[in-house]
Amino acid sequence: MYLQTSKYEVLSMIGQGSAHQVFKAQHNLTSQLYAIKMEKCPRSGQIENEFKVLKELDEMEGIPKIINYGMTPDNKSFLIMPLLNCNLHDVLICQELSLSQILAIGLNIIETLEKIHHKKILHLDIKPENIMLLQTIQNTSIDQLLKPGFIQIIDFGLSQSLENLKNQKNLFIGSLNFASRASHKGEYLSFKDDLESLLYVLVYLRNYKLPWSQLISTEFTNSEIKSIGEMKTSLFNKIALYDKFPQEFLKFMSHIDTLKQDEIPDYSYVKSLFITMLQTTSSSQILDQFQNYSYISSIIQAINSETIQIPVQQNLSNQFSMENQLQEDIIENDAKMICLSDMIWKYSTVKIKSILDIKY
């Protein structure tokens, strides 16, 4: 498999899941760096699904812009997007985040999730690896962390529309560490589940671990899904999750807990809780922009970045619809539960020097 273009030089592989690989590439004319996400197997559907979702969210701040999308001659879909600096998992390995930084990250992500949810789309895989920064966080001010677009949510391969999820039961979707309690139970998922996953991310950033992390193995069995889900349920609204946060964090948790499964979260209330926490832990010049935020009044400013066109096959078969996308990391067994693992590996390579060399 290869792309019929020599405009890009592949520098390294920067990550992969069970159904895709991500390459760091450089445009030969502009020297601009990009990320190329490509299927491992022809027509697996995961990248096609991601493309459809990203088109729905096009030009939205906090969401990566599609530079190009197409299919290789051997029917493997690919996406080309801007190369972002680092994800929150990598940041935490290198440095400790302050409480103010964590709260600013949370507030920024909540605003982006509100926009995504306004489109009736759920991300369904909020975790540190899927939250990217435009630059390193060292010496980054709270105001910078709060700027729209500084924090980017990536990897919409498992995302679904709200309507599609209404007919799906007995599904575990996401990663074991950060999936919501409802996902562990195989229940219908909605807006609150993305917020619950974000809550676990923030606790992880604060504590460097989650109480159930030690229960996670590499087998992803139904028993493991059940036991971790039960632990999340038993600890929700308990001090083990909010003891290193201001009291408003418990109110954030309680709001998630009291929402009905199809109820829209009160984003203004949630953001006001984070603003209050930030006001007591730091000084910021732009907190007011979040206070009376209206999605409609602040809807999507145009991004003036140049799109690079690549002469590849662009039209895909419509055999994969949004209803049957959950292709990546699916394990089906006799227990009526479908498990979607969060196995991700990172490698680098010196063997691949051009897109023409990417072969399987």
N, C-alpha and C positions, 0 to 999 in steps of 0.2 A: 504494500500500500504506500502511496506517496501523493503529495499534492503537486499538481502540475503548475508549479511556479517556482522561480528561484529568487523572488523578491525578499525572502526572509532567510536568515541564517539561524539555525537552531543552536543555542548555546548550551543548554542543559535541560534535563528533565527535573522539574521542581516539585512534582507530586503526582500521585495517582490514587484512584480508587479501584474497586474491582471491575468497573465498567469503562473507565476512562483514564487517560494520562494527560498531564499538563506540562507543556514545554515553555521555557523561556526562549524567546526569539528576538532577533534584531532586524529591523528593516534595512536593507542594503543601501538604499538611497538616503534615508533620513537619519539612520542610526538610532531611531526610536526603538525602545524595547516594548515588547508585547508578550502577552500570555496566549498560548494556543492550547485549547482544550479539545481533545480528540477521543473518539470512541475506540475501544479495543476491538470490539466485534461489530460487524456490519449491521446497521439498522437495529441496534439495541434499544433505541428510542429515548434514552436518557437525555442526550444532548439536544435532540429535536424538541423534547418537552421543555428543556431549559430555554431554548431559543424562543419558543412561543410565549413563555412567561415573560422573558426579558423584553419582547416586543410590546407586550401589554404594559410594561413598566417603563417604556422608552422615555428618555430624557428626565427621568425622576432622579433627584439628588439623593445620593446614598446608595445608588444601584449602578453597577458597572455598565458602561456604554458598549454596545456591540460594534466592533470595528468591521467584522465580516463574518458571514456564516455560509457554509456550503457543504458539499459532499465530495469525497475523493473518488477517483475512478473505481475503487473497490468498495464503494457504498458505505463509507464510514464518515459520519457527520463530524464537523469540527466548528468551533467558535474561536474567533480571534477577538481579544479584549485588551484593554490597557493593563500593563503589568503594575500591580500595586506593591507597596513596600513590604509589609509584613502582616501576619495575623496575630490575634491576641494570645493565642497559645505560645507562639514564638516570643512575643514580648514578655510574657510572664517567666519564661525560662531565663531571660537576660536581666530582668530588673523587677523590682517590687513596685507595684502601683499604689499610689496614695488613695485614700478614701475619696477625695475630691475628684481625682482622675476617673475612678471607677464609676462614681455617680454621674459625671459628665458623659462618659461613654454610654451609660444606661439611658440617659435622657436623649442623647442623639439617636440611639437605636430605636427608642420608643417613637420618636417623631417619624423615622423612616418606616417603621412597622405600621404606623397609622396610615401612611400613604399607601402602602402595599395592601393593607386590609380594606381601604376605601375602594380598591379595585376588586374586592371579594376574592383575593388570592391569599393563600397561607404559605409561608415559607416551609415549615415543618422540619427544619433541620438547623435551628439556631444553636450554634456552639462556637467556642473560641476560634476554631480553625476556619470558620465561615464568616468571620468578622475581620475585615482588613482595614489598615490605616494607610493614608496617603504618604506618610513619612514616619520615621521613628518617633516614638513617644518621649524619648529623653529630651528634657528641656522644653517640652511642648506645654504651652499654657492652657489653662482651662478654657479660655476663649477660643483657642484653636480647636480644641477637642469638640467644642459645641458648634463650630461652623458647619453649615450644611455641606455634605459631601466629603468631609474629612474622614469620616468612618463609612466604609462601604460593606454592605451585606452581599455575599457572593453565594454561589452554588445553589441554583434553583432547580436542580435536577429532580428533586423529590416533591417540588411544590405542586399544589393542586388548587383548583378553584373550589370555592365553598360548596357549590352545587354538586360537583363530582364526588365530594367526600360524604355527602348525605347517604349515598347508597353503598358505602364501603364499611364493612364491619370486620371485627377480628383481625385488625391490622395493627402491628407495632411499627410505627414510622419514626425514624430519627436515630439518635445515638443513645445508648443505654444511660450514659451519665446525664444527659440534658433533656431527654424526652419527657413529655408531660405525664402525669399520672393517668390521664385518660388514654393516652397511647399505650401504656403498659396494660391497660385493661381491654384493649382492642375496641374502644368506644369511638363514636363519632367525634371528630375533631373540629375545632372552630378557632376563633380569634384568640381566646384566652390561652390556648395551648402554646402559641408562639410567645406570649408574654410569660408564661410559666417557664418555658425553656430559657428565656432571657434572665429570669430571676435566678435560675440555677447557674447561669454563666457568671452573673455578678457575684454570687456567693463563692464560686470557684476562684474568681479573680481576687477576692478578699482573703480567702482562706487557703489558697493553693491546692485545695482538694474539696471533695464532697463526701458526706458521711457514708455513702454507699459505694464509693469508688473501689474499696477493697473487695467488694463482692463480684466485680467484673472480671471475667476471664475472656478467652478468645473463642469460646464455643457458641455463644449467643443462643442458648437453649431457652425453651419456654419456661423452664423452672427458674432460670436466671432472670428472665424478664419479669416473672411474677414476683420473685423475692425482692428485687430492686424496687419494683412498683409499690409493693407493700411497705417498704422502708420509707419511700418518699411520702406515702400517705400518712404514715405514723409520725413523721417529723414535720409535716407541713404545719405552719403557724406555730412551730416550737422554736425555742431560743437557739437551738443548735444551728438554725439557718440565718437568724437575724441578729445574733448577739454582738457582732462587730459593726453593725450599722445603726444609724439613728432610729428613733422610734417610728418614724414615718415609713421605714422599710417594711415593718410589720403591717402597716395599713395597706401598702402595695400588695403584700402577700394576701391579706384578707380580702381585698377587692377581687383578686383573681379567684379566690376560693368561693366567693359568694356569687360570681357570675354564672348564669345558666349557660348551658353548652352552646346555645345559638345566640347568646346575647352579645351585643357590641360593647366592648370595654369603654369606660368613661376616660378617654385619653387625656382630656383636659385635667381631670382630677388626678390621674396618675402622674402627669407631668408636673402638676402643682406640688405633689409630694416630693418629687426629685428636686424641684426648684428650692423648696424649703430646706431640704437636706443640704443642698449646695450652698445656700445662703449662710448656713451655720458653719460650713467647713472651708469656704473659700470666698474670694471676691471675684466677680465676673462682670464685664461690661455688657454682655449680650444676653443675660438671663431673661430680660424683659421680652425678648422676641418669642420665648416659649410660653409666656404667661397666658396670653389670649390667642394662642395659635388657632388658625382656621385653615383647614386643608384647602378649601375652595379658594380663599382669598390669597393664598400663597402658592398656588399650584404651579409647579414645575417651570423653572426658568430654562431657556434653551442652552445647551452646551455647545460652544463654538469650536469644538475640536474637529479636525479633518478626518474624514472617513477614507480609508484606503481600500480600493476595490481590487479584488483578486480574481482572475479569470478562471473560475472553477465551476463545476456543475452545481447549480443552486437549487433546483427543484427536487423536492423529496416526495416520496409516496405518501399518501394520506392515510395509510393503513394504521398508523399510530395516532390515536386521538388522546386528548387530555384524560379521558376516562380510563385508559389502560396504561397510563404512565405511572409506574413505581417500579421501573425495571432494574434499578441498580441495587445490588446487595440483597436480593430476595431469596429467602430460604423457605420452602413450603414443606410442612410435615403433617403428621396425622393428628396433631392437636388443634387443628383449625386456626392456628395463628401463623401469620406470615411475618418473618423477622427481617428487618432491614438493618444490617450491621453498619457500623461506622468505622470500618477498617480502612485506614489511610496509611500509605507508606511514602517516604520521601527518598529520592535518590538523586544522584548527579551522574552525568556521563560525559566522556570526552570522545566517544566514538561517533556521535551524531553531530555533523557539522552543517548540515543543510536540511531543509524540509524534504528535499529529494531523497534523503537517507532514512527517513522515518518509515520503517517497514516492519511487518510482523509476520 
